Amino acid sequence: MFHFRAKKNPSVPSYDYNPEKERAVIRASICTGEKVAGFKNKATGEFHEIMLIRSQSELEAFAKTFNLDHVDTEY
């Protein structure tokens, strides 16, 4: 009667990351604890959101996708 599609695992979207102009950042909320991974422009401070981080494995997937050794955290 009802046919539901299985949800696929969310993957990290493609983004053209330029380490000379941007740095990897995790934006974390002090109140809710929500974390969002993305890239912050060094010159303008503009943040480009890539993905929501709900677990350590998602953070590792983000770092692996963009070949990052370190990701800063901002509150």
Backbone torsions as a table, in degrees:
resi	resn	phi	psi	omega
1	MET	NA	-58.1	177.7
2	PHE	-104.8	133.1	178.8
3	HIS	-119.3	115.2	-179.5
4	PHE	-108.3	138.8	176.3
5	ARG	-85.0	141.5	177.6
6	ALA	-71.6	137.8	178.7
7	LYS	-75.1	135.6	177.6
8	LYS	-83.0	155.2	175.3
9	ASN	-65.9	133.2	178.9
10	PRO	-67.9	135.2	179.7
11	SER	-109.6	162.2	178.5
12	VAL	-74.2	124.3	-179.9
13	PRO	-67.4	154.8	179.4
14	SER	-75.7	143.3	179.9
15	TYR	-153.0	140.0	-179.1
16	ASP	-88.6	87.9	-176.1
17	TYR	-80.6	127.6	178.3
18	ASN	-116.7	102.7	-176.3
19	PRO	-64.0	-18.1	177.5
20	GLU	-74.7	-29.1	-177.3
21	LYS	-106.5	-20.4	-173.8
22	GLU	-131.6	159.9	173.4
23	ARG	-131.4	148.1	-179.1
24	ALA	-75.8	134.7	-176.2
25	VAL	-141.3	142.2	168.3
26	ILE	-105.9	120.9	174.1
27	ARG	-93.8	120.6	-177.6
28	ALA	-119.2	136.0	177.1
29	SER	-86.2	130.6	177.7
30	ILE	-68.5	-38.6	-175.4
31	CYS	-73.2	-51.5	-172.6
32	THR	-99.2	-20.9	-178.0
33	GLY	83.4	2.1	179.5
34	GLU	-65.0	139.6	179.8
35	LYS	-125.1	136.6	178.6
36	VAL	-129.3	129.5	178.2
37	ALA	-95.4	142.7	178.3
38	GLY	-173.7	-162.9	-178.4
39	PHE	-128.2	136.5	-179.0
40	LYS	-111.7	127.7	178.9
41	ASN	-68.2	128.0	-176.9
42	LYS	-66.4	-34.2	-176.1
43	ALA	-82.1	-46.3	-173.4
44	THR	-99.4	-21.0	-176.6
45	GLY	81.4	4.8	179.4
46	GLU	-68.3	134.6	-178.5
47	PHE	-104.5	129.9	176.8
48	HIS	-110.1	108.8	-176.9
49	GLU	-73.3	132.3	179.3
50	ILE	-107.3	-52.6	-176.6
51	MET	-158.2	155.9	174.5
52	LEU	-80.2	135.8	-180.0
53	ILE	-106.5	114.4	-179.9
54	ARG	-112.1	-12.2	-179.2
55	SER	-153.3	168.1	179.1
56	GLN	-64.4	-33.7	-179.8
57	SER	-66.7	-34.1	177.0
58	GLU	-70.2	-36.4	175.7
59	LEU	-64.4	-41.7	177.9
60	GLU	-64.7	-38.1	177.8
61	ALA	-64.6	-40.9	176.8
62	PHE	-60.8	-49.0	-179.1
63	ALA	-63.7	-40.2	-179.1
64	LYS	-68.1	-39.5	-178.4
65	THR	-62.1	-39.1	-176.8
66	PHE	-104.9	12.6	178.4
67	ASN	52.9	52.6	-177.8
68	LEU	-101.3	137.0	174.3
69	ASP	-91.4	-31.2	-175.6
70	HIS	-142.8	139.9	176.4
71	VAL	-127.3	120.7	179.0
72	ASP	-73.1	153.9	176.7
73	THR	-118.3	131.8	176.9
74	GLU	-119.4	141.1	178.2
75	TYR	-110.4	NA	NA
